[in-house]
Amino acid sequence: MAHKSSNQTICCRYSKWKLRRRNGVFVADGRTNEPPLGRHSLGTKDRDEAMRLLFELDQIKAVELGLAEPEIVDQIQHDAVDLEDGWNQYRDYLRRPEIAGGVCEKSAKKYAGIVKKFFRFAHSHGVTKWNNVTTRFTENYLRHLSNKNYADRTIYSEGTFIKQITKWMIGEEILPATCMIKLKLKKVHGTNTYCWKQQEVTVMIRHCRQSQKLKWLGDIIVALAHTGQRISELANLRWSDVDFEHGLIWITNDRSNGTSGRPARRTKNRCDRSIPIHGVLLTVLGGIPKSNDGFVFRGPRNGKLKPDVVRVAFIRDVIKPLKERFPTAEGAIGFENGRLHSFRHFFCSASANAGTPEAVMMSWLGHKSSAMLRHYYHLNNSEAQQQIGRIAFTCGTLDPEDEDE
């Protein structure tokens, strides 16, 4: 008895095919195309093998119809590369020493998460080989992310990473050149990160100082607002990094695997930088007792400061209790959307509005380009009103009665 047929439309690189199964054997039906591409048995009962053969058939038919250059058949001469096998090879490449261009452990975990998400989508669409990760398929994946309401910046970074993997495998001759993903992605500019206002920062610090249990969090807010450090940098700040004599805080990138048995610290751009100690922060530092482990800031129970603990406590104990005082308009980004990284935006904006030279701010924040500095700068309404009020667009009075006869 014949096996019940099953149909699924597969969008290959050049044409659409109905993938059917008759008596357990997969059949590619391209008769709905213009011109019709006929019906072809793929000669296999294995779905993965059928998908690979279908994409090969699609390429062959494209060459026959003049839709593709004959060189594309070179792809068929390569062994198909499993998604997992290709990723494992690229992951090993990423794990080369950092001095040779390898990535840190944190970045490696982020990339692994991107690939895991992409693989789920690929497998759900019957794609198990890198040879079948086409430009059109990549576009469909990015459309899927958009439909899931992922941010444009996330879609850009994940699409770029998938392209990088394919490009590397082509360079290593693991994949043929015809597998290049020809998809231009527009880099996202600007940011939707909320930037604190001066009054909001002041109220948050006072709120924490009213409770002995939140004093530790108040000290952290002061430090973030007056240095622009990332929370990961602040959590790893040691007393040896604080130069009271010269009034500087050093943000250090350890160039070895560790110092005195301690884990190595890594800055985002792998460079050291220094930040002058503001008078308000100097007072806070003077009131913090020194601990045996050498770290400056402590957690709520006087233990090692953990960024995730700070994030949770900040939202729970500061944002939520104060959000009614600083209401956010419906559909807008406001106080309740602010997070720890908002202090970096606040530091940059406050420094710029005070007239700090761009080169100085770049050295404080560790940026190598003014474009990144502009990413962090926010001009709030009150500052904008003050600035425009200093500009004279006309001369004299505009009152007709004062006009000379």
Sequence and secondary structure as in RCSB ss.txt:
>XXXX:A:sequence
MAHKSSNQTICCRYSKWKLRRRNGVFVADGRTNEPPLGRHSLGTKDRDEAMRLLFELDQIKAVELGLAEPEIVDQ
IQHDAVDLEDGWNQYRDYLRRPEIAGGVCEKSAKKYAGIVKKFFRFAHSHGVTKWNNVTTRFTENYLRHLSNKNY
ADRTIYSEGTFIKQITKWMIGEEILPATCMIKLKLKKVHGTNTYCWKQQEVTVMIRHCRQSQKLKWLGDIIVALA
HTGQRISELANLRWSDVDFEHGLIWITNDRSNGTSGRPARRTKNRCDRSIPIHGVLLTVLGGIPKSNDGFVFRGP
RNGKLKPDVVRVAFIRDVIKPLKERFPTAEGAIGFENGRLHSFRHFFCSASANAGTPEAVMMSWLGHKSSAMLRH
YYHLNNSEAQQQIGRIAFTCGTLDPEDEDE
>XXXX:A:secstr
       EEEE SS EEEEEEETTEEEEE TTSSS   EEE   S HHHHHHHHHHHHHHHHHHTTSS GGGGGG
GGS   BHHHHHHHHHHHHTS GGGT   HHHHHHHHHHHHHHHHHHHHTT  BGGG  HHHHHHHHHHHHHTT 
 HHHHHHHHHHHHHHHHHHHHTTSS GGG          S       HHHHHHHHHHHHT GGGHHHHHHHHHHH
HH   HHHHHT BGGGEETTTTEEEE   SSSEETTEE    TTS  EEEE  HHHHHHHHTS   TT BS B T
TSSB  HHHHHHHHIIIIIHHHTTTS   TTS  GGG  TTHHHHHHHHHHHHTT  HHHHHHHHT SSHHHHHH
H    HHHHHHHHHT   S S   GGGS  
